[in-house]
Amino acid sequence: MSVLSDTIEQFIKDLMNEYEGKIELQRNELAQHFNCAPSQINYVLATRFTPDKGYIIESRRGGGGYIRVLRLSVETSEHLFRLVTTRIGEEISERDANDVICWLVENDSIKKREGALMKAAVSDKALNIPAMLKDKIRASILKQMLLVLLSKEAE
């Protein structure tokens, strides 16, 4: 991981916490602040602030353009339901599954310990099966865990 990318990510997350999960940024101003190319800002937004990680990015180009970053809330469970029905699908990589779990921890939907258990359950180590089946089995396990969260059985 790039130290600069980590720094930019943390800066944006700190702003998100300060402004209750919704911020507007000027790409060029942020690039100047970090003394980097605007493409570096794009990279961080595209890879670290994705829907799987609980964020939506909106942008408007042009002179008065902006980037709006919104943190999704799991209070309504709508996003969780969408993850289960569309994003996870029939297969999911270990990395993508971990991103979903990290998002749940960051939004206090689950505790860190529960997140660690979920990560262990969907890890390549736990799935001691042929490689071609791992992502399918992982998706099934993750979906079932998320469905439990949605159905409130975990309470």
Secondary structure as the mmCIF struct_conf table of DSSP 4:
data_model
#
loop_
_struct_conf.conf_type_id
_struct_conf.id
_struct_conf.beg_label_comp_id
_struct_conf.beg_label_asym_id
_struct_conf.beg_label_seq_id
_struct_conf.end_label_comp_id
_struct_conf.end_label_asym_id
_struct_conf.end_label_seq_id
HELX_RH_AL_P HELX_RH_AL_P1 VAL A 3 GLU A 18
TURN_TY1_P TURN_TY1_P1 TYR A 19 GLY A 21
STRN STRN1 LYS A 22 LEU A 25
HELX_RH_AL_P HELX_RH_AL_P2 ARG A 27 PHE A 34
TURN_TY1_P TURN_TY1_P2 ASN A 35 ASN A 35
BEND BEND1 CYS A 36 CYS A 36
HELX_RH_AL_P HELX_RH_AL_P3 PRO A 38 ARG A 48
BEND BEND2 PHE A 49 PHE A 49
HELX_RH_3T_P HELX_RH_3T_P1 PRO A 51 LYS A 53
TURN_TY1_P TURN_TY1_P3 GLY A 54 GLY A 54
STRN STRN2 TYR A 55 ARG A 60
BEND BEND3 GLY A 62 GLY A 62
TURN_TY1_P TURN_TY1_P4 GLY A 63 GLY A 64
STRN STRN3 TYR A 66 ARG A 71
TURN_TY1_P TURN_TY1_P5 GLU A 75 THR A 76
BEND BEND4 SER A 77 SER A 77
HELX_RH_AL_P HELX_RH_AL_P4 GLU A 78 ARG A 82
HELX_RH_PI_P HELX_RH_PI_P1 LEU A 83 ARG A 87
BEND BEND5 ILE A 88 ILE A 88
TURN_TY1_P TURN_TY1_P6 GLY A 89 GLU A 90
HELX_RH_AL_P HELX_RH_AL_P5 GLU A 94 GLU A 106
TURN_TY1_P TURN_TY1_P7 ASN A 107 ASP A 108
BEND BEND6 SER A 109 ILE A 110
HELX_RH_AL_P HELX_RH_AL_P6 LYS A 112 ALA A 121
TURN_TY1_P TURN_TY1_P8 VAL A 122 VAL A 122
BEND BEND7 SER A 123 SER A 123
TURN_TY1_P TURN_TY1_P9 ASP A 124 ALA A 126
BEND BEND8 ILE A 129 ILE A 129
HELX_RH_AL_P HELX_RH_AL_P7 ALA A 131 SER A 151
TURN_TY1_P TURN_TY1_P10 LYS A 152 ALA A 154
#
